[in-house]
Amino acid sequence: MKKIALEGTNVFADGAIKKYLIHDSPYFKIINFNIKGGETFPVHAHNLEGQLSMQVLAGTGEFLGKGETAMPAGPGDILISDISEPHGARAITDMRILVTIAPPI
Amino acid sequence: MKKIALEGTNVFADGAIKKYLIHDSPYFKIINFNIKGGETFPVHAHNLEGQLSMQVLAGTGEFLGKGETAMPAGPGDILISDISEPHGARAITDMRILVTIAPPI
C-alpha cells in the first residue's frame, strides 16, 4: 500500500510533454502526462490486448482518435480506449492527463 | 473508444455511499464512489491477485488500511493497494473517489 500525490508532478515544460510514471506493476501502469497548451500527444496504437483510461485532471483540450476523431476534453472527462485503437490528446490550455494501462505495456 | 464525464455522477446521498460503475471490461473496472462527509467505506480485502488505485477526485478524508492505518487524503492523492490488502476510506467532507481495479473483480 502506498500513497502518491499528483500535486508532486504538476510540472509543465514549454513546447513539450512531461511524463511521470506514477505506478507500475504486473497489473497496471499509471502515467501522468502534462501537455503544454498548444501541444499534441500524437495519435498512436499498439497491437496488444488491453485497454487504457485517459482522465483529464486539469486544463482543456481534445481526446483524439482514428482519422479526424476529436472529442472535447476537460476536467473529469475520461476516455476509454483499447490499446490497439488509435488514441491521443491535444491540449488547448495546459492540460494534465492521467493514463491507466491494463495490462501494462 | 468512449468518453465518460465524471460530472454526471456527482451525486451524494445523506448517510450513505453512492456507487457508480464507470467502466467494466476484462482488463479493468472503474468505479466512482461518492462518500458523504462523516461516512466510512469500510476496510475490506479480497483473496485475489491484482491491484487497485483509489484516487480522490474531490473532498477530504483518509485512506484506511490494516489495523489503525489512516493517511490524509485529498484531491489528487492516489492510494495503490493490492486487492488482497485491507483498504478503505473515511470521508471528512463529501468525498469523491475513483477506484480502478485490475484485473476486475
Backbone of each chain as ProteinMPNN parsed JSONL, in Angstrom:
{"seq_chain_A": "MKKIALEGTNVFADGAIKKYLIHDSPYFKIINFNIKGGETFPVHAHNLEGQLSMQVLAGTGEFLGKGETAMPAGPGDILISDISEPHGARAITDMRILVTIAPPI", "coords_chain_A": {"N_chain_A": [[0.846, -1.184, 0.0], [0.628, 2.108, -0.938], [0.858, 5.684, -1.005], [0.354, 8.275, -3.336], [0.972, 11.595, -4.372], [-0.498, 13.541, -6.709], [-0.068, 16.193, -6.987], [2.593, 16.527, -6.759], [3.687, 16.15, -9.241], [3.004, 18.22, -10.845], [4.02, 19.732, -13.175], [5.08, 21.6, -15.941], [6.498, 21.888, -19.249], [7.763, 24.2, -21.579], [6.547, 23.971, -24.873], [6.422, 21.191, -24.892], [5.9, 17.792, -23.687], [5.532, 16.595, -20.515], [6.35, 13.655, -18.787], [5.392, 11.465, -16.269], [5.988, 8.62, -14.442], [3.722, 7.109, -12.465], [2.937, 4.757, -11.266], [3.802, 1.301, -11.527], [3.196, -2.038, -12.236], [2.644, -5.632, -12.362], [-0.018, -5.552, -12.999], [-1.196, -3.072, -13.717], [-0.302, 0.07, -15.252], [0.364, 3.396, -14.381], [0.389, 6.616, -15.581], [1.265, 10.021, -15.56], [0.736, 12.579, -17.755], [1.758, 15.798, -18.632], [0.669, 18.191, -20.651], [1.68, 20.827, -22.474], [-0.15, 23.78, -23.274], [-1.385, 23.924, -26.586], [0.195, 21.925, -27.5], [0.43, 18.557, -28.828], [-0.326, 15.249, -27.988], [0.63, 12.693, -29.753], [-1.503, 10.755, -31.9], [-1.626, 7.298, -31.54], [-1.133, 3.706, -31.528], [-0.971, 0.384, -30.184], [-0.334, -2.94, -31.095], [-1.67, -4.769, -29.187], [-3.298, -6.7, -26.629], [-5.686, -5.319, -24.328], [-6.707, -2.423, -22.381], [-6.986, 1.16, -21.93], [-7.414, 3.926, -19.716], [-7.93, 7.407, -19.97], [-7.717, 10.159, -18.235], [-8.763, 13.453, -17.666], [-7.129, 15.652, -15.634], [-6.728, 18.36, -15.231], [-7.147, 21.459, -17.012], [-7.963, 22.043, -20.526], [-8.872, 20.483, -23.651], [-8.655, 18.211, -26.328], [-9.713, 14.84, -26.798], [-8.228, 12.551, -28.934], [-8.821, 10.421, -31.743], [-9.144, 7.755, -34.142], [-8.47, 8.728, -37.508], [-10.087, 11.725, -38.163], [-11.202, 11.996, -35.698], [-12.17, 13.78, -32.85], [-12.758, 14.771, -29.575], [-14.228, 17.003, -27.259], [-12.43, 17.687, -24.276], [-12.269, 17.941, -20.851], [-11.686, 18.74, -17.335], [-12.356, 15.907, -15.355], [-13.342, 14.396, -17.4], [-13.19, 11.243, -18.979], [-11.526, 9.104, -21.166], [-12.028, 5.96, -22.595], [-10.206, 3.461, -24.11], [-9.293, 0.842, -26.375], [-6.036, -0.603, -26.295], [-5.105, -1.153, -28.755], [-6.392, 0.545, -30.407], [-6.41, 3.609, -32.204], [-5.309, 6.45, -30.375], [-5.048, 9.59, -28.67], [-4.173, 12.955, -27.589], [-4.952, 16.439, -27.505], [-3.793, 19.48, -26.306], [-5.438, 22.423, -25.353], [-5.461, 24.499, -23.385], [-2.914, 24.429, -20.782], [-2.648, 21.109, -19.945], [-3.409, 18.401, -17.891], [-3.151, 14.939, -17.856], [-4.152, 11.693, -16.754], [-3.152, 8.509, -17.232], [-4.137, 5.193, -17.291], [-3.1, 1.956, -17.774], [-3.962, -1.277, -18.645], [-3.483, -4.705, -19.295], [-0.168, -3.614, -18.162], [1.969, -1.923, -20.542]], "CA_chain_A": [[0.0, 0.0, 0.0], [1.406, 3.342, -0.975], [0.095, 6.866, -1.387], [1.07, 9.158, -4.253], [0.302, 12.891, -4.518], [-0.327, 14.04, -8.082], [0.409, 17.57, -6.901], [4.051, 16.463, -6.86], [4.126, 16.084, -10.642], [2.296, 19.309, -11.548], [5.113, 20.477, -13.805], [4.957, 21.714, -17.405], [7.673, 22.4, -19.954], [7.384, 24.89, -22.815], [6.647, 23.258, -26.139], [6.752, 19.782, -24.675], [5.039, 16.969, -22.842], [6.258, 15.979, -19.403], [5.814, 12.327, -18.482], [5.768, 10.963, -14.949], [5.487, 7.294, -14.101], [3.132, 7.159, -11.124], [2.916, 3.403, -10.707], [3.953, 0.223, -12.499], [3.114, -3.359, -11.607], [2.176, -6.59, -13.373], [-1.469, -5.417, -13.202], [-1.46, -1.854, -14.481], [0.694, 1.138, -15.225], [-0.305, 4.693, -14.292], [1.317, 7.658, -16.034], [0.75, 11.394, -15.65], [1.309, 13.415, -18.815], [1.402, 17.222, -18.578], [0.813, 18.646, -22.036], [1.64, 22.292, -22.577], [-1.188, 24.269, -24.181], [-0.934, 24.01, -27.964], [0.931, 20.709, -27.886], [-0.366, 17.353, -29.099], [0.166, 13.901, -27.703], [0.246, 12.149, -31.057], [-2.329, 9.553, -32.002], [-0.823, 6.101, -31.738], [-1.779, 2.468, -31.104], [-0.079, -0.763, -30.097], [-1.05, -4.16, -31.438], [-1.644, -5.574, -27.964], [-4.535, -6.817, -25.852], [-5.778, -4.48, -23.142], [-7.378, -1.133, -22.506], [-6.453, 2.258, -21.136], [-8.271, 5.078, -19.43], [-7.209, 8.667, -20.071], [-8.558, 11.048, -17.425], [-8.275, 14.833, -17.591], [-7.016, 16.156, -14.26], [-6.819, 19.823, -15.278], [-6.973, 22.016, -18.351], [-8.922, 21.606, -21.542], [-8.311, 20.132, -24.947], [-9.458, 17.219, -27.052], [-9.288, 13.46, -26.969], [-8.109, 12.252, -30.361], [-8.952, 9.022, -32.133], [-8.883, 7.38, -35.531], [-8.81, 9.721, -38.537], [-10.285, 13.1, -37.679], [-11.967, 11.957, -34.447], [-11.735, 14.686, -31.778], [-13.845, 14.99, -28.622], [-13.841, 17.966, -26.231], [-11.962, 17.021, -23.058], [-11.996, 18.84, -19.734], [-11.533, 18.073, -16.036], [-13.363, 14.905, -15.023], [-13.663, 13.562, -18.563], [-12.354, 10.045, -19.117], [-11.626, 8.34, -22.413], [-11.655, 4.546, -22.52], [-9.793, 3.02, -25.448], [-8.437, -0.329, -26.49], [-4.64, -0.233, -26.563], [-4.895, -1.361, -30.196], [-7.201, 1.544, -31.111], [-5.671, 4.879, -32.198], [-5.726, 7.381, -29.321], [-4.112, 10.674, -28.405], [-4.798, 14.116, -26.943], [-4.428, 17.75, -27.898], [-4.034, 20.45, -25.24], [-5.714, 23.815, -25.709], [-4.717, 25.108, -22.273], [-2.046, 23.44, -20.141], [-3.566, 20.003, -19.688], [-2.827, 17.239, -17.201], [-3.938, 13.712, -18.004], [-3.704, 10.512, -16.018], [-3.409, 7.355, -18.092], [-4.008, 3.891, -16.632], [-3.0, 0.946, -18.835], [-4.075, -2.625, -18.087], [-2.268, -4.847, -18.503], [0.821, -2.587, -18.522], [2.771, -2.165, -21.743]], "C_chain_A": [[0.886, 1.241, 0.0], [0.519, 4.483, -1.442], [0.965, 7.743, -2.271], [0.278, 10.458, -4.37], [0.559, 13.425, -5.922], [0.122, 15.495, -8.102], [1.929, 17.615, -7.088], [4.571, 16.42, -8.287], [3.409, 17.148, -11.485], [3.293, 20.271, -12.196], [4.933, 20.447, -15.325], [6.272, 22.219, -17.979], [7.212, 23.046, -21.258], [7.581, 24.004, -24.035], [6.877, 21.769, -26.011], [5.687, 19.083, -23.846], [5.91, 16.352, -21.755], [5.566, 14.676, -19.046], [6.32, 11.861, -17.129], [5.144, 9.595, -14.723], [5.013, 7.323, -12.647], [3.188, 5.789, -10.46], [3.093, 2.397, -11.828], [3.949, -1.097, -11.75], [2.699, -4.35, -12.685], [0.709, -6.372, -13.754], [-1.849, -4.182, -14.006], [-0.307, -0.869, -14.339], [-0.081, 2.441, -15.21], [0.721, 5.778, -14.616], [0.597, 9.003, -16.029], [1.505, 12.121, -16.757], [0.834, 14.855, -18.604], [1.735, 17.832, -19.938], [0.646, 20.155, -22.08], [0.565, 22.714, -23.588], [-0.634, 24.446, -25.591], [-0.206, 22.768, -28.45], [-0.024, 19.528, -28.066], [0.392, 16.1, -28.68], [-0.275, 13.07, -28.907], [-0.602, 10.878, -30.966], [-1.427, 8.357, -32.302], [-1.639, 4.891, -31.284], [-0.718, 1.383, -31.025], [-0.903, -2.013, -30.363], [-0.994, -5.158, -30.278], [-3.04, -5.63, -27.354], [-4.525, -5.82, -24.696], [-6.492, -3.184, -23.429], [-6.644, -0.093, -21.667], [-7.568, 3.253, -20.847], [-7.384, 6.315, -19.461], [-8.1, 9.727, -19.419], [-7.959, 12.451, -17.396], [-8.296, 15.289, -16.14], [-7.22, 17.666, -14.213], [-6.607, 20.277, -16.706], [-7.995, 21.471, -19.331], [-8.208, 21.315, -22.862], [-9.237, 19.177, -25.646], [-8.845, 15.834, -26.911], [-9.274, 13.194, -28.466], [-8.232, 10.761, -30.612], [-8.608, 8.842, -33.594], [-9.277, 8.505, -36.495], [-8.938, 11.106, -37.939], [-11.044, 13.143, -36.351], [-11.355, 12.879, -33.393], [-12.938, 14.968, -30.891], [-13.388, 16.0, -27.584], [-13.492, 17.238, -24.932], [-11.628, 18.067, -21.999], [-11.923, 18.057, -18.441], [-12.686, 17.111, -15.739], [-13.81, 14.067, -16.204], [-12.664, 12.413, -18.649], [-12.597, 9.427, -20.484], [-11.217, 6.906, -22.113], [-11.342, 4.096, -23.941], [-9.084, 1.678, -25.362], [-7.01, 0.159, -26.76], [-4.368, -0.278, -28.067], [-5.641, -0.339, -31.061], [-6.43, 2.871, -31.094], [-6.218, 5.836, -31.139], [-4.625, 8.413, -29.091], [-4.848, 11.814, -27.735], [-4.136, 15.392, -27.433], [-4.79, 18.742, -26.8], [-4.35, 21.818, -25.828], [-5.06, 24.694, -24.627], [-3.775, 24.044, -21.708], [-2.934, 22.33, -19.568], [-2.826, 18.854, -19.004], [-3.734, 16.039, -17.437], [-3.287, 12.583, -17.223], [-4.132, 9.3, -16.838], [-3.153, 6.076, -17.297], [-4.109, 2.814, -17.698], [-3.01, -0.445, -18.211], [-4.289, -3.642, -19.194], [-1.221, -3.838, -18.96], [1.547, -2.933, -19.81], [4.092, -1.428, -21.61]], "O_chain_A": [[1.776, 1.39, 0.838], [-0.446, 4.278, -2.179], [2.151, 7.937, -2.004], [-0.949, 10.43, -4.457], [1.698, 13.726, -6.281], [0.633, 15.977, -9.113], [2.477, 18.628, -7.525], [5.761, 16.629, -8.522], [3.236, 16.982, -12.693], [3.396, 21.441, -11.827], [4.668, 19.397, -15.911], [7.054, 22.883, -17.299], [6.363, 22.496, -21.959], [8.625, 23.376, -24.211], [7.453, 21.145, -26.902], [4.723, 19.688, -23.379], [6.898, 15.675, -22.041], [4.337, 14.607, -19.008], [7.523, 11.86, -16.869], [3.927, 9.433, -14.802], [5.802, 7.533, -11.726], [3.448, 5.67, -9.263], [2.603, 2.598, -12.94], [4.632, -1.245, -10.737], [2.426, -3.946, -13.816], [0.239, -6.949, -14.735], [-2.72, -4.241, -14.874], [0.529, -0.968, -13.441], [-1.067, 2.59, -15.932], [1.785, 5.846, -14.0], [-0.556, 9.097, -16.451], [2.727, 12.264, -16.715], [-0.358, 15.096, -18.42], [2.897, 17.969, -20.319], [-0.418, 20.683, -21.757], [0.397, 22.078, -24.628], [0.432, 25.031, -25.785], [-0.011, 22.576, -29.65], [-1.13, 19.511, -27.526], [1.574, 15.925, -28.977], [-1.464, 12.781, -29.047], [-0.428, 10.051, -30.071], [-0.583, 8.402, -33.196], [-2.72, 5.048, -30.716], [0.305, 1.447, -31.708], [-2.04, -2.124, -29.906], [-0.375, -6.219, -30.364], [-3.853, -4.726, -27.542], [-3.465, -5.513, -24.15], [-6.839, -2.883, -24.572], [-5.808, -0.415, -20.823], [-8.519, 3.403, -21.613], [-6.231, 6.275, -19.032], [-9.111, 10.137, -19.99], [-6.769, 12.61, -17.127], [-9.346, 15.31, -15.498], [-7.813, 18.189, -13.27], [-5.979, 19.587, -17.509], [-8.776, 20.572, -19.019], [-7.119, 21.818, -23.142], [-10.459, 19.31, -25.57], [-7.625, 15.674, -26.904], [-10.204, 13.57, -29.179], [-7.802, 9.942, -29.799], [-7.896, 9.643, -34.2], [-10.305, 9.154, -36.307], [-8.017, 11.603, -37.29], [-11.48, 14.212, -35.924], [-10.168, 12.775, -33.082], [-14.002, 15.354, -31.375], [-12.276, 15.884, -27.069], [-14.173, 16.291, -24.539], [-10.81, 18.959, -22.223], [-12.081, 16.836, -18.446], [-13.855, 17.477, -15.864], [-14.579, 13.121, -16.033], [-11.466, 12.585, -18.425], [-13.741, 9.251, -20.903], [-10.2, 6.659, -21.466], [-12.126, 4.326, -24.862], [-8.364, 1.405, -24.402], [-6.808, 1.206, -27.376], [-3.523, 0.453, -28.584], [-5.535, -0.355, -32.288], [-5.851, 3.223, -30.066], [-7.43, 6.015, -31.016], [-3.441, 8.143, -29.29], [-6.01, 11.671, -27.354], [-2.943, 15.429, -27.731], [-5.952, 18.839, -26.405], [-3.626, 22.316, -26.69], [-4.209, 25.53, -24.931], [-3.835, 22.884, -22.115], [-3.858, 22.596, -18.799], [-1.778, 18.4, -19.462], [-4.946, 16.121, -17.239], [-2.069, 12.521, -17.056], [-5.317, 9.095, -17.101], [-2.088, 5.901, -16.706], [-5.089, 2.76, -18.441], [-2.178, -0.761, -17.36], [-5.213, -3.464, -19.987], [-1.362, -3.258, -20.036], [1.72, -4.109, -20.133], [4.927, -1.492, -22.512]]}, "seq_chain_B": "MKKIALEGTNVFADGAIKKYLIHDSPYFKIINFNIKGGETFPVHAHNLEGQLSMQVLAGTGEFLGKGETAMPAGPGDILISDISEPHGARAITDMRILVTIAPPI", "coords_chain_B": {"N_chain_B": [[-13.837, 2.945, -28.28], [-14.728, 5.304, -25.924], [-16.215, 8.101, -24.258], [-16.475, 9.332, -20.986], [-18.135, 11.36, -18.624], [-17.259, 12.414, -15.535], [-18.596, 14.305, -14.131], [-21.215, 13.729, -14.435], [-21.866, 11.901, -12.487], [-21.846, 13.104, -10.07], [-23.126, 12.915, -7.404], [-24.523, 12.808, -4.201], [-25.634, 11.039, -1.255], [-27.426, 11.406, 1.75], [-25.941, 10.184, 4.673], [-24.841, 7.946, 3.452], [-23.215, 5.907, 0.882], [-22.739, 6.486, -2.443], [-22.598, 4.586, -5.383], [-21.155, 4.28, -8.533], [-20.84, 2.575, -11.499], [-18.363, 3.05, -13.72], [-16.898, 1.948, -15.782], [-16.431, -1.292, -17.184], [-14.616, -4.137, -18.014], [-12.804, -6.928, -19.476], [-10.3, -6.181, -18.649], [-10.018, -4.052, -16.773], [-11.862, -2.523, -14.054], [-13.735, 0.355, -13.395], [-14.8, 2.435, -10.87], [-16.854, 4.912, -9.435], [-17.083, 6.211, -6.286], [-19.106, 8.057, -4.141], [-18.772, 9.499, -1.169], [-20.506, 10.451, 1.571], [-19.77, 13.168, 3.757], [-18.421, 12.23, 6.879], [-19.08, 9.611, 6.644], [-17.967, 6.173, 6.255], [-16.145, 4.139, 4.096], [-15.948, 0.91, 4.444], [-13.076, -0.873, 5.666], [-11.737, -3.492, 3.792], [-10.921, -6.596, 2.121], [-9.985, -8.754, -0.599], [-9.306, -12.114, -1.372], [-7.58, -12.27, -3.762], [-5.624, -12.093, -6.766], [-4.096, -9.077, -7.988], [-4.373, -5.46, -8.294], [-5.437, -2.233, -7.05], [-6.223, 1.19, -7.725], [-6.976, 4.088, -5.876], [-8.316, 7.05, -6.203], [-8.567, 10.371, -5.128], [-11.07, 12.503, -6.083], [-12.451, 14.745, -5.253], [-13.019, 16.599, -2.23], [-12.157, 15.798, 1.226], [-10.482, 13.45, 3.381], [-9.614, 10.294, 4.701], [-7.372, 7.725, 3.688], [-7.747, 4.343, 4.427], [-6.186, 1.547, 6.018], [-4.707, -1.59, 6.973], [-5.386, -2.556, 10.337], [-4.886, 0.173, 12.425], [-4.177, 1.915, 10.465], [-4.176, 5.01, 8.824], [-4.276, 7.504, 6.4], [-3.919, 10.897, 5.487], [-6.1, 12.169, 2.992], [-6.654, 13.843, 0.038], [-7.793, 15.887, -2.768], [-6.348, 14.68, -5.752], [-4.706, 12.9, -4.521], [-3.558, 9.562, -4.554], [-4.136, 6.238, -3.726], [-2.418, 3.204, -3.844], [-3.077, -0.181, -3.782], [-2.776, -3.663, -3.033], [-5.31, -5.96, -4.054], [-5.751, -7.885, -2.212], [-5.008, -6.778, 0.136], [-5.925, -5.091, 3.125], [-8.12, -2.325, 2.691], [-9.658, 0.91, 2.576], [-11.764, 3.84, 3.047], [-12.319, 6.989, 4.611], [-14.579, 9.594, 4.829], [-14.223, 13.012, 5.458], [-15.112, 15.597, 4.656], [-17.678, 15.802, 2.09], [-16.805, 13.386, -0.19], [-15.319, 12.37, -3.162], [-14.303, 9.468, -4.792], [-12.305, 7.686, -7.152], [-12.047, 4.505, -8.25], [-9.928, 2.137, -9.608], [-9.699, -1.097, -10.728], [-7.67, -3.825, -11.338], [-6.802, -7.062, -12.377], [-10.389, -6.879, -13.153], [-12.746, -7.327, -10.446]], "CA_chain_B": [[-13.469, 4.221, -27.659], [-15.896, 6.025, -25.399], [-15.893, 9.172, -23.319], [-17.368, 9.386, -19.829], [-17.969, 12.592, -17.843], [-17.473, 12.147, -14.107], [-19.547, 15.295, -13.621], [-22.532, 13.1, -14.495], [-22.123, 11.063, -11.31], [-21.506, 13.924, -8.888], [-24.351, 12.843, -6.603], [-24.314, 12.28, -2.846], [-26.855, 10.713, -0.501], [-27.22, 11.563, 3.187], [-25.666, 8.986, 5.466], [-24.655, 6.773, 2.592], [-22.196, 5.919, -0.163], [-23.286, 6.239, -3.783], [-21.64, 3.83, -6.204], [-21.425, 4.332, -9.969], [-19.913, 1.821, -12.346], [-17.952, 3.908, -14.834], [-16.443, 1.085, -16.883], [-16.102, -2.669, -16.821], [-14.114, -4.897, -19.164], [-11.922, -7.999, -18.963], [-8.991, -5.64, -18.272], [-10.148, -3.311, -15.506], [-13.16, -1.984, -13.692], [-13.585, 1.693, -12.831], [-15.996, 2.745, -10.078], [-16.858, 6.181, -8.696], [-17.814, 6.201, -5.016], [-19.284, 9.373, -3.518], [-18.946, 9.191, 0.255], [-20.983, 11.621, 2.313], [-18.917, 13.529, 4.89], [-18.75, 11.517, 8.105], [-19.281, 8.181, 6.357], [-16.771, 5.369, 6.037], [-16.128, 2.984, 3.185], [-15.273, 0.016, 5.39], [-11.861, -1.601, 5.281], [-12.043, -4.845, 3.362], [-9.912, -7.181, 1.229], [-10.425, -9.974, -1.277], [-8.172, -13.017, -1.537], [-7.427, -12.369, -5.212], [-4.5, -11.392, -7.399], [-4.441, -7.818, -8.638], [-4.194, -4.218, -7.539], [-6.394, -1.156, -7.312], [-5.867, 2.565, -7.387], [-8.088, 4.822, -5.288], [-7.92, 8.445, -6.444], [-9.526, 11.355, -4.614], [-11.472, 13.496, -7.082], [-12.895, 15.95, -4.539], [-13.262, 16.387, -0.815], [-11.023, 15.341, 2.024], [-10.756, 12.362, 4.312], [-8.454, 9.453, 4.978], [-7.263, 6.366, 3.18], [-7.618, 3.423, 5.541], [-5.523, 0.282, 5.742], [-4.684, -2.614, 8.018], [-5.336, -2.101, 11.731], [-5.233, 1.587, 12.647], [-3.573, 2.72, 9.397], [-5.005, 6.071, 8.234], [-3.43, 8.502, 5.738], [-4.716, 12.009, 4.969], [-6.411, 12.006, 1.567], [-7.322, 14.993, -0.566], [-7.815, 15.862, -4.231], [-5.075, 14.381, -6.4], [-3.992, 11.812, -3.831], [-3.888, 8.22, -5.043], [-3.661, 5.091, -2.958], [-2.263, 1.946, -4.576], [-3.174, -1.288, -2.829], [-3.148, -4.982, -3.533], [-6.715, -6.29, -3.768], [-5.739, -8.772, -1.043], [-4.538, -5.991, 1.283], [-7.058, -4.315, 3.636], [-8.166, -0.938, 2.224], [-10.947, 1.586, 2.733], [-11.654, 5.302, 3.062], [-13.241, 7.686, 5.502], [-14.802, 10.95, 4.34], [-14.427, 14.093, 6.438], [-16.115, 16.347, 3.879], [-18.194, 14.975, 0.981], [-15.572, 12.927, -0.841], [-15.488, 11.534, -4.36], [-13.117, 8.691, -5.145], [-12.354, 6.894, -8.374], [-11.311, 3.275, -7.986], [-9.646, 1.318, -10.791], [-9.33, -2.442, -10.239], [-7.119, -4.623, -12.441], [-7.98, -7.265, -13.238], [-11.642, -6.558, -12.464], [-13.313, -8.365, -9.559]], "C_chain_B": [[-14.73, 4.921, -27.175], [-15.428, 7.056, -24.391], [-16.937, 9.186, -22.21], [-17.082, 10.679, -19.077], [-18.267, 12.302, -16.382], [-18.413, 13.167, -13.48], [-20.958, 14.694, -13.567], [-22.864, 12.235, -13.299], [-21.767, 11.796, -10.022], [-22.724, 14.052, -7.97], [-24.033, 12.199, -5.256], [-25.656, 11.96, -2.206], [-26.54, 10.821, 0.982], [-26.974, 10.215, 3.858], [-25.351, 7.748, 4.662], [-23.479, 6.954, 1.633], [-22.885, 5.602, -1.483], [-22.201, 5.583, -4.62], [-22.061, 3.881, -7.665], [-20.37, 3.54, -10.727], [-19.598, 2.668, -13.577], [-17.556, 3.066, -16.044], [-16.142, -0.305, -16.36], [-15.698, -3.406, -18.09], [-13.278, -6.04, -18.617], [-10.604, -7.462, -18.395], [-9.004, -4.859, -16.968], [-11.582, -2.852, -15.301], [-12.906, -0.634, -13.044], [-14.899, 2.061, -12.146], [-15.812, 4.11, -9.418], [-17.717, 6.003, -7.441], [-17.9, 7.642, -4.517], [-19.679, 9.137, -2.065], [-19.34, 10.463, 0.991], [-20.046, 11.889, 3.5], [-19.382, 12.83, 6.159], [-18.936, 10.025, 7.9], [-17.955, 7.486, 6.07], [-17.047, 4.253, 5.031], [-15.311, 1.933, 3.931], [-14.038, -0.68, 4.819], [-12.24, -3.044, 4.938], [-10.902, -5.339, 2.471], [-10.516, -8.416, 0.576], [-9.185, -10.815, -1.528], [-7.96, -13.321, -3.02], [-6.169, -11.642, -5.647], [-4.979, -10.057, -7.959], [-4.202, -6.628, -7.724], [-5.319, -3.249, -7.888], [-5.735, 0.186, -7.026], [-7.133, 3.246, -6.88], [-7.694, 6.301, -5.304], [-8.987, 9.385, -5.895], [-9.793, 12.392, -5.701], [-11.831, 14.818, -6.419], [-13.12, 15.59, -3.083], [-12.027, 15.873, -0.089], [-11.464, 14.246, 2.987], [-9.487, 11.6, 4.586], [-8.535, 8.162, 4.169], [-7.052, 5.464, 4.393], [-6.948, 2.132, 5.099], [-5.642, -0.648, 6.927], [-4.64, -1.996, 9.415], [-5.754, -0.65, 11.847], [-4.677, 2.498, 11.55], [-4.564, 3.731, 8.817], [-4.073, 7.138, 7.678], [-4.313, 9.635, 5.243], [-4.898, 11.875, 3.461], [-7.19, 13.215, 1.07], [-7.237, 14.907, -2.076], [-6.426, 15.63, -4.831], [-4.257, 13.326, -5.688], [-4.5, 10.472, -4.358], [-3.307, 7.188, -4.086], [-3.553, 3.905, -3.908], [-2.266, 0.826, -3.546], [-3.356, -2.597, -3.577], [-4.618, -5.21, -3.199], [-6.8, -7.106, -2.478], [-5.337, -8.064, 0.247], [-5.733, -5.175, 1.805], [-6.98, -2.853, 3.186], [-9.579, -0.383, 2.397], [-10.736, 3.081, 2.724], [-12.694, 5.875, 4.019], [-13.361, 9.119, 5.005], [-14.944, 11.916, 5.517], [-15.445, 15.055, 5.832], [-16.659, 15.389, 2.806], [-17.027, 14.654, 0.054], [-15.901, 12.038, -2.031], [-14.194, 10.766, -4.613], [-13.386, 7.888, -6.409], [-11.452, 5.688, -8.163], [-11.166, 2.494, -9.283], [-9.07, -0.002, -10.316], [-8.878, -3.287, -11.424], [-6.448, -5.891, -11.911], [-9.259, -7.029, -12.461], [-12.079, -7.671, -11.531], [-14.826, -8.167, -9.468]], "O_chain_B": [[-15.682, 5.105, -27.934], [-14.385, 6.904, -23.757], [-18.134, 9.066, -22.469], [-15.923, 11.058, -18.909], [-19.401, 11.982, -16.029], [-18.968, 12.919, -12.409], [-21.786, 15.104, -12.754], [-24.023, 11.867, -13.106], [-21.429, 11.176, -9.013], [-23.274, 15.137, -7.783], [-23.357, 11.173, -5.189], [-26.683, 12.535, -2.566], [-25.483, 10.367, 1.421], [-27.701, 9.246, 3.638], [-25.566, 6.627, 5.124], [-22.844, 8.008, 1.587], [-23.537, 4.567, -1.617], [-21.035, 5.975, -4.569], [-23.203, 3.56, -7.995], [-19.172, 3.797, -10.613], [-20.486, 2.962, -14.378], [-17.843, 3.426, -17.186], [-15.662, -0.474, -15.239], [-16.369, -3.304, -19.117], [-13.063, -6.117, -17.407], [-9.87, -8.197, -17.734], [-8.093, -4.996, -16.151], [-12.39, -2.8, -16.229], [-11.983, -0.484, -12.244], [-15.968, 2.009, -12.755], [-14.736, 4.42, -8.905], [-18.905, 5.69, -7.518], [-16.898, 8.357, -4.476], [-20.768, 8.645, -1.771], [-18.584, 11.433, 1.023], [-19.588, 10.958, 4.161], [-20.57, 12.83, 6.484], [-18.95, 9.257, 8.862], [-16.966, 8.115, 5.697], [-18.044, 3.535, 5.117], [-14.092, 2.065, 4.033], [-13.985, -1.021, 3.637], [-12.956, -3.716, 5.681], [-10.015, -4.565, 2.114], [-11.43, -9.042, 1.115], [-8.128, -10.28, -1.861], [-8.131, -14.452, -3.475], [-5.71, -10.706, -4.993], [-6.136, -9.926, -8.357], [-3.875, -6.775, -6.547], [-6.042, -3.42, -8.87], [-4.824, 0.298, -6.206], [-8.227, 3.006, -7.392], [-6.851, 6.742, -4.523], [-10.174, 9.211, -6.169], [-8.88, 13.068, -6.176], [-11.548, 15.887, -6.961], [-13.377, 14.435, -2.743], [-11.004, 15.561, -0.697], [-12.634, 14.132, 3.351], [-8.409, 12.184, 4.693], [-9.608, 7.585, 3.988], [-6.266, 5.789, 5.283], [-7.115, 1.682, 3.966], [-6.536, -0.522, 7.764], [-3.928, -1.017, 9.639], [-6.847, -0.278, 11.421], [-4.703, 3.721, 11.691], [-5.652, 3.362, 8.374], [-3.188, 7.626, 8.381], [-5.354, 9.378, 4.638], [-3.966, 11.511, 2.744], [-8.24, 13.564, 1.608], [-6.669, 13.956, -2.612], [-5.459, 16.297, -4.465], [-3.22, 12.898, -6.196], [-5.696, 10.278, -4.575], [-2.143, 7.262, -3.695], [-4.471, 3.629, -4.68], [-1.538, 0.883, -2.555], [-4.006, -2.642, -4.622], [-5.115, -4.716, -2.188], [-7.787, -7.032, -1.747], [-5.326, -8.67, 1.318], [-6.484, -4.62, 1.003], [-5.929, -2.219, 3.28], [-10.562, -1.124, 2.365], [-9.638, 3.548, 2.423], [-13.78, 5.327, 4.204], [-12.35, 9.785, 4.784], [-15.698, 11.658, 6.456], [-16.504, 15.301, 6.411], [-16.14, 14.284, 2.645], [-16.345, 15.558, -0.429], [-16.664, 11.079, -1.917], [-13.114, 11.355, -4.643], [-14.51, 7.476, -6.693], [-10.251, 5.826, -7.929], [-12.15, 2.222, -9.971], [-8.076, -0.03, -9.591], [-9.614, -3.446, -12.398], [-5.579, -5.783, -11.045], [-9.229, -6.981, -11.232], [-11.809, -8.843, -11.798], [-15.508, -8.925, -8.778]]}, "name": "protein", "num_of_chains": 2, "seq": "MKKIALEGTNVFADGAIKKYLIHDSPYFKIINFNIKGGETFPVHAHNLEGQLSMQVLAGTGEFLGKGETAMPAGPGDILISDISEPHGARAITDMRILVTIAPPIMKKIALEGTNVFADGAIKKYLIHDSPYFKIINFNIKGGETFPVHAHNLEGQLSMQVLAGTGEFLGKGETAMPAGPGDILISDISEPHGARAITDMRILVTIAPPI"}
